[in-house]
Amino acid sequence: MLEHKNEMIFRDTLLELFWPESDVDKASKQLYTATYTIRKTLKNYWVEGVKILSPLLSSGYKLVVENIVVEVEQWLSRLKSLPSIQQTTVDEHEQVFQMYTGDYLGDCGCTMLSD
């Protein structure tokens, strides 16, 4: 959801992504429990800038992120602002590429939603 923050992700997409082998009723209960647990955890840690909304009456969810620094977004912003690569800008490019370490969510064991 972070990859697609502030965008609606349809409930059926989430069910298929996380519980492809489960029947719809069981998977729906698991999704409800997961979102409830995430909301409760965010509240317990006083994270007020992140919310999971379901604006279309349970047809999907939206992760709303406000006033929160997301490191990958900062890195992508720096990457996009680089000048075209030339002999004089190689060092600047290398500095930005060295900031990136590991795979994006590489240790979570999850699969990303496709665009």
N, CA, C and O of each residue as an XYZ file, in Angstrom:
460
protein
N       0.823     -1.197      0.000
C       0.000      0.000      0.000
C       0.863      1.256      0.000
O       0.468      2.296     -0.526
N       2.046      1.143      0.597
C       2.941      2.296      0.599
C       3.386      2.643     -0.816
O       3.520      3.817     -1.161
N       3.610      1.632     -1.620
C       4.005      1.859     -3.013
C       2.940      2.640     -3.768
O       3.252      3.391     -4.692
N       1.685      2.463     -3.376
C       0.556      3.119     -4.049
C      -0.201      4.019     -3.075
O      -1.429      4.095     -3.110
N       0.548      4.697     -2.209
C      -0.104      5.517     -1.186
C      -0.982      6.585     -1.825
O      -0.726      7.057     -2.933
N      -2.013      6.942     -1.096
C      -3.003      7.929     -1.526
C      -3.781      7.494     -2.768
O      -4.443      8.308     -3.411
N      -3.696      6.218     -3.096
C      -4.478      5.657     -4.208
C      -5.359      4.539     -3.663
O      -4.981      3.843     -2.721
N      -6.514      4.374     -4.251
C      -7.404      3.287     -3.850
C      -6.830      1.961     -4.352
O      -6.466      1.828     -5.520
N      -6.758      0.994     -3.454
C      -6.392     -0.372     -3.831
C      -7.632     -1.209     -3.552
O      -8.100     -1.284     -2.416
N      -8.151     -1.824     -4.580
C      -9.405     -2.540     -4.443
C      -9.248     -3.778     -3.566
O      -8.230     -4.470     -3.598
N     -10.272     -4.023     -2.799
C     -10.316     -5.131     -1.850
C      -9.989     -6.453     -2.534
O      -9.217     -7.249     -1.999
N     -10.562     -6.698     -3.702
C     -10.306     -7.955     -4.412
C      -8.834     -8.104     -4.783
O      -8.301     -9.214     -4.771
N      -8.183     -7.004     -5.109
C      -6.751     -7.039     -5.426
C      -5.961     -7.470     -4.200
O      -5.064     -8.307     -4.302
N      -6.286     -6.905     -3.044
C      -5.598     -7.261     -1.806
C      -5.859     -8.718     -1.425
O      -4.946     -9.426     -1.000
N      -7.091     -9.155     -1.578
C      -7.424    -10.538     -1.255
C      -6.636    -11.508     -2.124
O      -6.101    -12.499     -1.627
N      -6.565    -11.229     -3.398
C      -5.823    -12.096     -4.322
C      -4.326    -12.048     -4.047
O      -3.644    -13.065     -4.172
N      -3.815    -10.900     -3.680
C      -2.390    -10.743     -3.406
C      -1.960    -11.504     -2.158
O      -0.955    -12.215     -2.175
N      -2.723    -11.354     -1.072
C      -2.312    -11.929      0.206
C      -2.908    -13.297      0.514
O      -2.281    -14.092      1.215
N      -4.095    -13.586      0.010
C      -4.744    -14.860      0.310
C      -5.324    -15.489     -0.963
O      -6.534    -15.698     -1.053
N      -4.474    -15.789     -1.936
C      -4.976    -16.285     -3.223
C      -5.653    -17.654     -3.136
O      -6.504    -17.978     -3.964
N      -5.286    -18.445     -2.153
C      -5.830    -19.808     -2.048
C      -7.043    -19.887     -1.128
O      -7.677    -20.939     -1.045
N      -7.379    -18.810     -0.440
C      -8.485    -18.831      0.523
C      -9.803    -18.472     -0.143
O      -9.839    -17.789     -1.166
N     -10.895    -18.954      0.468
C     -12.195    -18.530     -0.052
C     -12.413    -17.066      0.331
O     -11.790    -16.562      1.265
N     -13.288    -16.402     -0.386
C     -13.464    -14.961     -0.266
C     -13.885    -14.545      1.146
O     -13.398    -13.537      1.659
N     -14.781    -15.305      1.781
C     -15.232    -14.935      3.127
C     -14.095    -14.995      4.141
O     -13.931    -14.080      4.947
N     -13.320    -16.057      4.103
C     -12.206    -16.203      5.043
C     -11.149    -15.128      4.777
O     -10.648    -14.504      5.713
N     -10.816    -14.917      3.524
C      -9.817    -13.900      3.165
C     -10.295    -12.503      3.559
O      -9.497    -11.682      4.013
N     -11.579    -12.229      3.390
C     -12.129    -10.922      3.764
C     -11.994    -10.673      5.265
O     -11.669     -9.564      5.690
N     -12.243    -11.704      6.057
C     -12.082    -11.585      7.505
C     -10.625    -11.336      7.869
O     -10.332    -10.541      8.763
N      -9.710    -12.016      7.176
C      -8.287    -11.816      7.437
C      -7.852    -10.400      7.053
O      -7.056     -9.780      7.758
N      -8.373     -9.893      5.940
C      -8.048     -8.533      5.525
C      -8.575     -7.528      6.542
O      -7.873     -6.586      6.909
N      -9.800     -7.725      6.995
C     -10.369     -6.829      8.004
C      -9.517     -6.849      9.273
O      -9.217     -5.799      9.842
N      -9.131     -8.049      9.714
C      -8.305     -8.188     10.917
C      -6.952     -7.514     10.724
O      -6.457     -6.844     11.631
N      -6.353     -7.688      9.552
C      -5.043     -7.084      9.276
C      -5.129     -5.564      9.300
O      -4.288     -4.909      9.915
N      -6.134     -4.994      8.641
C      -6.255     -3.530      8.627
C      -6.573     -2.993     10.020
O      -6.073     -1.938     10.410
N      -7.403     -3.716     10.768
C      -7.697     -3.308     12.148
C      -6.416     -3.308     12.985
O      -6.161     -2.368     13.738
N      -5.617     -4.360     12.851
C      -4.368     -4.467     13.612
C      -3.391     -3.366     13.240
O      -2.743     -2.793     14.115
N      -3.277     -3.063     11.955
C      -2.377     -1.988     11.514
C      -2.860     -0.645     12.067
O      -2.060      0.140     12.576
N      -4.144     -0.386     11.969
C      -4.691      0.872     12.505
C      -4.423      0.997     14.003
O      -4.014      2.054     14.483
N      -4.654     -0.082     14.727
C      -4.442     -0.085     16.170
C      -2.956      0.132     16.503
O      -2.630      0.878     17.427
N      -2.075     -0.509     15.763
C      -0.635     -0.347     15.985
C      -0.205      1.083     15.716
O       0.562      1.655     16.491
N      -0.687      1.668     14.633
C      -0.366      3.066     14.334
C      -0.843      3.980     15.465
O      -0.135      4.907     15.859
N      -2.032      3.718     15.979
C      -2.561      4.529     17.070
C      -1.738      4.343     18.341
O      -1.448      5.311     19.044
N      -1.361      3.099     18.636
C      -0.568      2.812     19.843
C       0.792      3.494     19.828
O       1.331      3.843     20.879
N       1.346      3.684     18.633
C       2.650      4.330     18.505
C       2.517      5.811     18.147
O       3.500      6.450     17.771
N       1.325      6.346     18.261
C       1.052      7.764     18.020
C       1.495      8.227     16.638
O       1.959      9.356     16.478
N       1.353      7.362     15.642
C       1.676      7.737     14.270
C       0.414      8.347     13.667
O      -0.487      7.641     13.215
N       0.379      9.657     13.674
C      -0.831     10.346     13.229
C      -0.819     10.672     11.742
O      -1.865     10.989     11.177
N       0.332     10.603     11.103
C       0.429     10.971      9.695
C       0.160      9.838      8.730
O       0.275     10.015      7.517
N      -0.200      8.666      9.255
C      -0.479      7.507      8.397
C      -1.843      6.955      8.783
O      -2.103      6.662      9.949
N      -2.708      6.818      7.782
C      -4.048      6.297      8.030
C      -4.436      5.342      6.911
O      -4.054      5.529      5.756
N      -5.190      4.329      7.268
C      -5.775      3.435      6.269
C      -7.254      3.765      6.211
O      -7.979      3.582      7.189
N      -7.694      4.246      5.075
C      -9.087      4.618      4.887
C      -9.769      3.620      3.964
O      -9.127      3.007      3.110
N     -11.054      3.467      4.141
C     -11.848      2.658      3.208
C     -13.030      3.510      2.755
O     -14.154      3.332      3.224
N     -12.760      4.440      1.834
C     -13.774      5.437      1.448
C     -14.915      4.913      0.589
O     -15.946      5.575      0.477
N     -14.761      3.750     -0.016
C     -15.821      3.259     -0.913
C     -16.587      2.092     -0.309
O     -16.853      1.103     -0.991
N     -16.945      2.204      0.970
C     -17.756      1.192      1.644
C     -17.223     -0.229      1.435
O     -17.908     -1.082      0.870
N     -16.029     -0.463      1.885
C     -15.388     -1.776      1.887
C     -15.013     -2.302      0.500
O     -14.689     -3.482      0.370
N     -15.046     -1.469     -0.530
C     -14.620     -1.960     -1.843
C     -13.114     -1.834     -2.018
O     -12.547     -2.362     -2.974
N     -12.466     -1.129     -1.088
C     -11.021     -0.995     -1.175
C     -10.481     -0.166     -0.041
O     -11.216      0.298      0.831
N      -9.167      0.011     -0.075
C      -8.477      0.746      0.980
C      -7.504      1.739      0.363
O      -7.014      1.562     -0.752
N      -7.247      2.781      1.127
C      -6.301      3.802      0.696
C      -5.387      4.096      1.875
O      -5.858      4.372      2.979
N      -4.073      4.038      1.642
C      -3.100      4.421      2.654
C      -2.800      5.894      2.444
O      -2.256      6.288      1.412
N      -3.158      6.705      3.430
C      -2.931      8.145      3.366
C      -1.730      8.454      4.244
O      -1.708      8.129      5.432
N      -0.727      9.090      3.637
C       0.508      9.420      4.347
C       0.694     10.927      4.289
O       0.802     11.513      3.211
N       0.731     11.546      5.466
C       0.902     13.000      5.553
C       1.980     13.320      6.571
O       2.008     12.745      7.659
N       2.865     14.236      6.217
C       3.919     14.707      7.119
C       4.815     13.585      7.635
O       5.278     13.632      8.775
N       5.057     12.588      6.808
C       5.925     11.465      7.151
C       7.027     11.403      6.101
O       6.758     11.516      4.905
N       8.260     11.225      6.545
C       9.387     11.096      5.621
C       9.525      9.625      5.220
O       9.675      8.745      6.068
N       9.471      9.384      3.922
C       9.666      8.042      3.387
C      10.997      8.069      2.633
O      11.127      8.732      1.603
N      11.974      7.344      3.157
C      13.331      7.434      2.622
C      13.414      7.116      1.139
O      14.157      7.775      0.412
N      12.670      6.122      0.675
C      12.752      5.766     -0.740
C      12.249      6.917     -1.618
O      12.746      7.112     -2.728
N      11.275      7.671     -1.131
C      10.791      8.825     -1.892
C      11.849      9.918     -1.965
O      12.014     10.564     -2.999
N      12.564     10.122     -0.862
C      13.652     11.103     -0.876
C      14.720     10.684     -1.875
O      15.229     11.511     -2.632
N      15.058      9.397     -1.876
C      16.088      8.902     -2.791
C      15.634      9.062     -4.240
O      16.399      9.528     -5.085
N      14.398      8.679     -4.527
C      13.889      8.817     -5.898
C      13.864     10.273     -6.338
O      14.144     10.572     -7.499
N      13.534     11.174     -5.435
C      13.532     12.589     -5.757
C      14.937     13.066     -6.119
O      15.120     13.795     -7.094
N      15.917     12.655     -5.339
C      17.305     13.027     -5.643
C      17.746     12.419     -6.965
O      18.434     13.067     -7.754
N      17.351     11.181     -7.204
C      17.706     10.508     -8.453
C      17.124     11.246     -9.652
O      17.814     11.463    -10.648
N      15.862     11.629     -9.556
C      15.198     12.321    -10.664
C      15.742     13.725    -10.890
O      15.647     14.261    -11.993
N      16.307     14.313     -9.855
C      16.812     15.681    -10.001
C      18.267     15.732    -10.490
O      18.819     16.812    -10.696
N      18.876     14.567    -10.673
C      20.255     14.558    -11.155
C      20.340     15.131    -12.570
O      19.447     14.909    -13.389
N      21.405     15.859    -12.852
C      21.601     16.318    -14.225
C      21.970     15.121    -15.106
O      22.298     14.048    -14.597
N      21.916     15.306    -16.404
C      22.296     14.204    -17.284
C      23.740     13.801    -16.990
O      24.572     14.625    -16.612
N      24.004     12.532    -17.172
C      25.327     12.024    -16.811
C      26.367     12.474    -17.847
O      26.227     12.285    -19.055
N      27.390     13.068    -17.300
C      28.520     13.543    -18.101
C      29.767     13.330    -17.242
O      29.673     12.976    -16.067
N      30.891     13.544    -17.826
C      32.139     13.377    -17.078
C      32.148     14.229    -15.803
O      32.672     13.803    -14.774
N      31.575     15.415    -15.873
C      31.596     16.331    -14.725
C      30.539     15.990    -13.664
O      30.601     16.521    -12.555
N      29.573     15.119    -13.977
C      28.506     14.806    -13.024
C      28.574     13.365    -12.507
O      27.703     12.943    -11.746
N      29.584     12.616    -12.906
C      29.688     11.212    -12.502
C      29.743     11.078    -10.982
O      29.071     10.212    -10.422
N      30.520     11.910    -10.307
C      30.629     11.836     -8.849
C      29.272     12.047     -8.171
O      28.930     11.352     -7.214
N      28.517     13.001     -8.674
C      27.195     13.279     -8.114
C      26.268     12.076     -8.284
O      25.526     11.725     -7.366
N      26.312     11.448     -9.453
C      25.509     10.245     -9.709
C      25.932      9.114     -8.780
O      25.085      8.417     -8.220
N      27.223      8.933     -8.616
C      27.716      7.863     -7.749
C      27.281      8.071     -6.308
O      26.937      7.106     -5.625
N      27.289      9.303     -5.834
C      26.861      9.594     -4.460
C      25.407      9.184     -4.245
O      25.069      8.582     -3.226
N      24.558      9.512     -5.201
C      23.145      9.163     -5.065
C      22.968      7.650     -5.137
O      22.201      7.094     -4.350
N      23.638      6.980     -6.036
C      23.503      5.528     -6.144
C      24.044      4.821     -4.908
O      23.521      3.768     -4.543
N      25.046      5.345     -4.264
C      25.580      4.745     -3.052
C      24.639      4.905     -1.862
O      24.744      4.164     -0.885
N      23.731      5.858     -1.938
C      22.734      6.024     -0.878
C      21.757      4.855     -0.846
O      21.182      4.547      0.198
N      21.574      4.216     -1.976
C      20.626      3.101     -2.077
C      21.315      1.826     -1.613
O      22.320      1.409     -2.188
N      20.770      1.211     -0.573
C      21.344     -0.039     -0.083
C      20.252     -1.085      0.021
O      19.150     -0.795      0.486
N      20.550     -2.285     -0.404
C      19.590     -3.379     -0.302
C      18.487     -3.280     -1.336
O      18.443     -2.354     -2.146
N      17.596     -4.260     -1.284
C      16.439     -4.279     -2.167
C      15.262     -3.605     -1.477
O      15.091     -3.726     -0.264
N      14.458     -2.898     -2.251
C      13.270     -2.233     -1.715
C      12.358     -3.291     -1.098
O      11.868     -4.168     -1.809
N      12.126     -3.224      0.196
C      11.336     -4.181      0.944
C      11.850     -5.618      0.753
O      11.086     -6.581      0.817
N      13.153     -5.733      0.519
C      13.734     -7.034      0.216
C      13.637     -8.065      1.323
O      13.621     -9.264      1.046
N      13.573     -7.626      2.567
C      13.550     -8.572      3.662
C      12.147     -8.829      4.225
O      12.003     -9.479      5.260
N      11.124     -8.324      3.549
C       9.770     -8.499      4.096
C       9.100     -9.770      3.595
O       8.098    -10.200      4.167
N       9.633    -10.385      2.533
C       9.022    -11.597      2.008
C       7.681    -11.357      1.346
O       6.861    -12.271      1.253
N       7.447    -10.136      0.885
C       6.164     -9.809      0.275
C       6.324     -9.582     -1.217
O       7.433     -9.444     -1.732
N       5.192     -9.546     -1.894
C       5.155     -9.303     -3.331
C       4.528     -7.945     -3.560
O       3.559     -7.590     -2.889
N       5.064     -7.184     -4.492
C       4.538     -5.844     -4.766
C       3.374     -5.916     -5.742
O       3.337     -6.794     -6.604
N       2.435     -5.007     -5.610
C       1.350     -4.880     -6.580
C       1.933     -4.361     -7.881
O       2.824     -3.511     -7.872
N       1.446     -4.855     -8.975
C       1.939     -4.343    -10.251
C       1.254     -3.029    -10.583
O       0.137     -2.765    -10.138
N       1.940     -2.208    -11.372
C       1.363     -0.897    -11.751
C       0.192     -1.048    -12.671
O      -0.403     -0.051    -13.082
